[in-house]
Amino acid sequence: MITYSGRHLLWETILMFLGGNHSRRQMNAETLRPGFHRTLTDLAGTDEAAAACPDTCHWLLAKLPPSELVDFNARLMRRLFRMRCLESFRFGKEWLVAVDGTWLRTYKRQHCPRCLHQKQPDGSTIWFQAILEAKLVSANGMSISLASVSIENAEEEYEKQDCELKAFSRLAEKLKALYPKLPICILGDSLYACAPVIRICEAMHWSYIITFKEGRTPALWVRAVAAAANRSELVVSPNPNSAVNKRRLIRRFLRNHRPLRHLRITSRPQPCSDVCRKSLTINARNLRTAV
């Protein structure tokens, strides 16, 4: 009988996902390939005589509290930052961190008291579980999870459901606790273009790039377009109502008004840094893809 360490089992699980194995049976065949056992023990720093059966890894993950794996991910990221392995991902002096909500599971009926629910156009109701995720993103398409929090209702009675904006404050506190000195630039879609989110970012001393879209804050949109249109140096296109021209007007307004200097509008890719010259487009579609 072989006694396996937690390091051995966790590294084998990581290799299963890195190798794109879709089932434990497929992973079991991989463990028998020449060189797999040596690679596994070198990574884990252990000396087991053979690779563990994937069912053993499944048993460990079923018994292990999720908080243990979350802490492992944070320790891993702090190690990568200290080793300066992610320097090419910097946006100037900061790292870009995209924040967005993700649905994990959906149900036709209520799964638990904390499940969120949503009315559909046909009158039916779906129940779902969701999380708010913060990922470090780069111009080459790579994204790495930094932290996440559950979006869930309270077990007792509530007036309004939990949502991304409520979860953002919890996520910000968690990010600050895990990476207290990390210079961060938050990326958010138009949902986050509101005062509470901006106040949290400024309290945490984070920069932010938030999509500002017509309809999110109608009064501010009208004010921005009117102020930018009154500037004599602005070249107005033949169609002043076109989406491209509106983005140009908003960019000009925000660039010249100090109270909103951190709220940026991007309609085409911007350079990330001198080291990383590829482009990154910040918009709602890219945020959903990255996260």
FITILO-43233 format. One line per 8 residues: number of its first residue (from 0); their letters; for each residue x, y, z of C-alpha. Coordinates in nm, 2 decimals. Example, Ala and Ser with C-alpha at 12.3 -4.5 7.8 and 13.67 -1.06 7.14 Angstrom:
2
0	as	1.23,-0.45,0.78  1.37,-0.11,0.71
end
This chain:
291
0	mitysgrh	0.00,0.00,0.00  0.13,0.35,-0.09  0.05,0.65,0.12  0.02,0.96,-0.09  0.09,1.32,0.02  -0.15,1.61,-0.04  0.11,1.77,-0.26  0.13,1.46,-0.49
8	llwetilm	-0.25,1.44,-0.53  -0.30,1.82,-0.59  -0.02,1.83,-0.85  -0.17,1.53,-1.03  -0.50,1.71,-1.03  -0.34,2.02,-1.18  -0.17,1.81,-1.45  -0.50,1.65,-1.54
16	flggnhsr	-0.65,1.99,-1.62  -0.33,2.12,-1.78  -0.33,1.81,-2.01  -0.69,1.87,-2.11  -0.81,1.53,-1.99  -1.19,1.51,-1.99  -1.24,1.21,-1.76  -1.06,1.02,-1.48
24	rqmnaetl	-1.04,0.72,-1.71  -0.84,0.93,-1.96  -0.62,1.06,-1.68  -0.56,0.71,-1.56  -0.41,0.62,-1.90  -0.19,0.93,-1.88  -0.04,0.82,-1.55  0.09,0.50,-1.72
32	rpgfhrtl	0.27,0.69,-1.99  0.66,0.69,-1.97  0.79,0.99,-1.79  0.47,1.10,-1.62  0.56,0.96,-1.28  0.90,1.12,-1.27  0.76,1.46,-1.38  0.49,1.44,-1.12
40	tdlagtde	0.73,1.36,-0.83  0.97,1.63,-0.94  0.70,1.89,-0.94  0.55,1.77,-0.61  0.89,1.71,-0.44  0.78,1.37,-0.32  0.91,1.02,-0.37  0.60,0.79,-0.40
48	aaaacpdt	0.67,0.47,-0.59  0.38,0.52,-0.84  0.13,0.79,-0.95  -0.20,0.79,-0.76  -0.52,0.67,-0.92  -0.74,0.96,-1.03  -1.01,0.83,-0.80  -0.78,0.90,-0.51
56	chwllakl	-0.75,1.26,-0.63  -1.12,1.28,-0.65  -1.16,1.15,-0.29  -0.92,1.42,-0.16  -1.10,1.70,-0.35  -1.44,1.58,-0.21  -1.31,1.59,0.14  -1.09,1.91,0.12
64	ppselvdf	-1.26,2.24,0.23  -1.27,2.48,-0.07  -1.10,2.75,0.14  -0.78,2.55,0.14  -0.76,2.56,-0.24  -0.84,2.93,-0.25  -0.56,3.00,-0.01  -0.33,2.79,-0.22
72	narlmrrl	-0.41,2.99,-0.53  -0.33,3.32,-0.34  0.00,3.19,-0.22  0.09,3.08,-0.57  0.01,3.42,-0.72  0.21,3.60,-0.45  0.50,3.38,-0.53  0.48,3.46,-0.90
80	frmrcles	0.47,3.83,-0.82  0.77,3.81,-0.59  0.96,3.62,-0.86  0.87,3.89,-1.12  0.73,3.63,-1.35  0.44,3.86,-1.45  0.63,4.18,-1.52  0.54,4.17,-1.89
88	frfgkewl	0.17,4.18,-1.79  0.20,4.53,-1.64  0.00,4.82,-1.77  0.25,5.09,-1.70  0.32,5.04,-1.33  0.00,4.85,-1.26  -0.16,4.51,-1.33  -0.49,4.50,-1.52
96	vavdgtwl	-0.76,4.31,-1.32  -1.09,4.24,-1.49  -1.39,4.20,-1.27  -1.71,4.03,-1.39  -1.98,3.79,-1.28  -2.01,3.44,-1.40  -2.29,3.19,-1.38  -2.18,2.85,-1.25
104	rtykrqhc	-2.50,2.64,-1.26  -2.86,2.68,-1.35  -3.17,2.49,-1.22  -3.53,2.47,-1.32  -3.63,2.48,-0.95  -3.49,2.63,-0.64  -3.17,2.44,-0.55  -3.10,2.60,-0.21
112	prclhqkq	-3.22,2.91,-0.01  -2.91,3.11,-0.13  -2.98,3.05,-0.50  -3.05,3.36,-0.72  -3.35,3.36,-0.95  -3.44,3.54,-1.27  -3.77,3.58,-1.45  -3.76,3.48,-1.82
120	pdgstiwf	-3.96,3.64,-2.11  -4.19,3.34,-2.13  -4.29,3.38,-1.76  -4.08,3.09,-1.63  -3.82,3.13,-1.35  -3.47,3.00,-1.35  -3.25,2.95,-1.05  -2.87,2.99,-1.07
128	qaileakl	-2.55,3.01,-0.87  -2.30,3.27,-0.96  -1.96,3.42,-0.85  -1.78,3.75,-0.90  -1.44,3.68,-1.03  -1.12,3.90,-1.04  -0.87,3.79,-1.30  -0.54,3.94,-1.40
136	vsangmsi	-0.55,3.98,-1.78  -0.28,4.05,-2.04  -0.26,4.16,-2.40  -0.16,3.81,-2.51  -0.50,3.67,-2.40  -0.38,3.50,-2.08  -0.59,3.54,-1.77  -0.51,3.43,-1.41
144	slasvsie	-0.76,3.41,-1.13  -0.67,3.63,-0.83  -0.98,3.60,-0.61  -1.36,3.53,-0.63  -1.66,3.57,-0.41  -2.00,3.41,-0.42  -2.31,3.60,-0.53  -2.58,3.45,-0.32
152	naeeeyek	-2.89,3.55,-0.12  -2.91,3.55,0.25  -3.08,3.25,0.41  -3.33,3.47,0.59  -3.58,3.69,0.42  -3.45,3.97,0.20  -3.59,4.27,0.01  -3.34,4.26,-0.28
160	qdcelkaf	-3.13,3.98,-0.42  -2.75,3.98,-0.40  -2.59,4.12,-0.71  -2.25,4.20,-0.87  -2.24,4.55,-0.73  -2.30,4.43,-0.38  -2.05,4.15,-0.42  -1.79,4.40,-0.56
168	srlaeklk	-1.73,4.55,-0.21  -1.67,4.20,-0.07  -1.43,4.12,-0.36  -1.24,4.45,-0.31  -1.19,4.37,0.06  -1.07,4.02,-0.03  -0.83,4.15,-0.30  -0.68,4.41,-0.06
176	alypklpi	-0.63,4.15,0.21  -0.47,3.90,-0.02  -0.25,4.15,-0.22  -0.22,4.46,0.00  0.06,4.63,-0.19  -0.03,4.52,-0.54  -0.08,4.81,-0.78  -0.41,4.73,-0.95
184	cilgdsly	-0.61,4.89,-1.23  -0.97,4.76,-1.22  -1.14,4.68,-1.55  -1.52,4.68,-1.55  -1.81,4.69,-1.80  -2.08,4.96,-1.79  -2.24,4.80,-1.49  -1.96,4.93,-1.27
192	acapviri	-1.98,5.29,-1.40  -2.13,5.42,-1.07  -2.03,5.62,-0.77  -2.01,5.33,-0.52  -1.76,5.13,-0.73  -1.55,5.44,-0.80  -1.54,5.53,-0.43  -1.43,5.18,-0.34
200	ceamhwsy	-1.15,5.18,-0.60  -1.03,5.52,-0.47  -1.04,5.41,-0.11  -0.82,5.11,-0.21  -0.59,5.34,-0.41  -0.66,5.15,-0.73  -0.69,5.30,-1.08  -0.98,5.19,-1.29
208	iitfkegr	-1.09,5.17,-1.65  -1.47,5.15,-1.68  -1.68,5.13,-1.99  -1.92,5.42,-2.01  -2.22,5.34,-2.23  -2.52,5.54,-2.32  -2.81,5.45,-2.10  -2.61,5.36,-1.79
216	tpalwvra	-2.60,5.71,-1.65  -2.83,5.92,-1.88  -2.77,6.25,-1.71  -2.40,6.22,-1.71  -2.40,6.10,-2.07  -2.60,6.41,-2.19  -2.38,6.64,-1.99  -2.06,6.49,-2.13
224	vaaaanrs	-2.18,6.50,-2.49  -2.30,6.87,-2.45  -1.97,6.98,-2.29  -1.76,6.81,-2.55  -1.96,6.94,-2.84  -1.92,7.30,-2.72  -1.54,7.28,-2.76  -1.42,7.47,-3.07
232	elvvspnp	-1.13,7.23,-3.13  -1.36,6.93,-3.17  -1.42,6.80,-3.52  -1.77,6.68,-3.55  -1.85,6.41,-3.80  -2.14,6.44,-4.05  -2.35,6.22,-3.83  -2.32,6.35,-3.47
240	nsavnkrr	-2.54,6.07,-3.34  -2.31,5.79,-3.46  -2.17,5.56,-3.19  -1.81,5.64,-3.30  -1.86,6.02,-3.27  -2.03,5.98,-2.93  -1.73,5.79,-2.80  -1.50,6.06,-2.93
248	lirrflrn	-1.70,6.33,-2.76  -1.70,6.14,-2.43  -1.33,6.08,-2.44  -1.26,6.45,-2.50  -1.48,6.55,-2.21  -1.33,6.30,-1.96  -0.98,6.39,-2.06  -1.04,6.76,-1.97
256	hrplrhlr	-1.24,6.72,-1.65  -1.05,6.64,-1.34  -1.33,6.49,-1.13  -1.37,6.22,-1.39  -1.01,6.18,-1.50  -1.00,5.81,-1.41  -1.31,5.71,-1.61  -1.18,5.63,-1.95
264	itsrpqpc	-1.36,5.54,-2.28  -1.19,5.31,-2.53  -1.32,5.25,-2.88  -1.00,5.11,-3.02  -0.70,4.92,-2.88  -0.45,5.11,-2.66  -0.08,5.02,-2.60  -0.03,4.83,-2.28
272	sdvcrksl	0.34,4.92,-2.21  0.68,4.96,-2.37  0.76,4.60,-2.29  0.43,4.46,-2.41  0.33,4.63,-2.73  0.03,4.42,-2.82  -0.31,4.58,-2.79  -0.59,4.52,-2.54
280	tinarnlr	-0.94,4.64,-2.61  -1.14,4.71,-2.30  -1.50,4.65,-2.35  -1.78,4.44,-2.22  -1.73,4.16,-2.47  -1.36,4.12,-2.39  -1.43,4.13,-2.02  -1.67,3.84,-2.05
288	tav	-1.43,3.65,-2.26  -1.14,3.71,-2.03  -1.32,3.62,-1.72
end
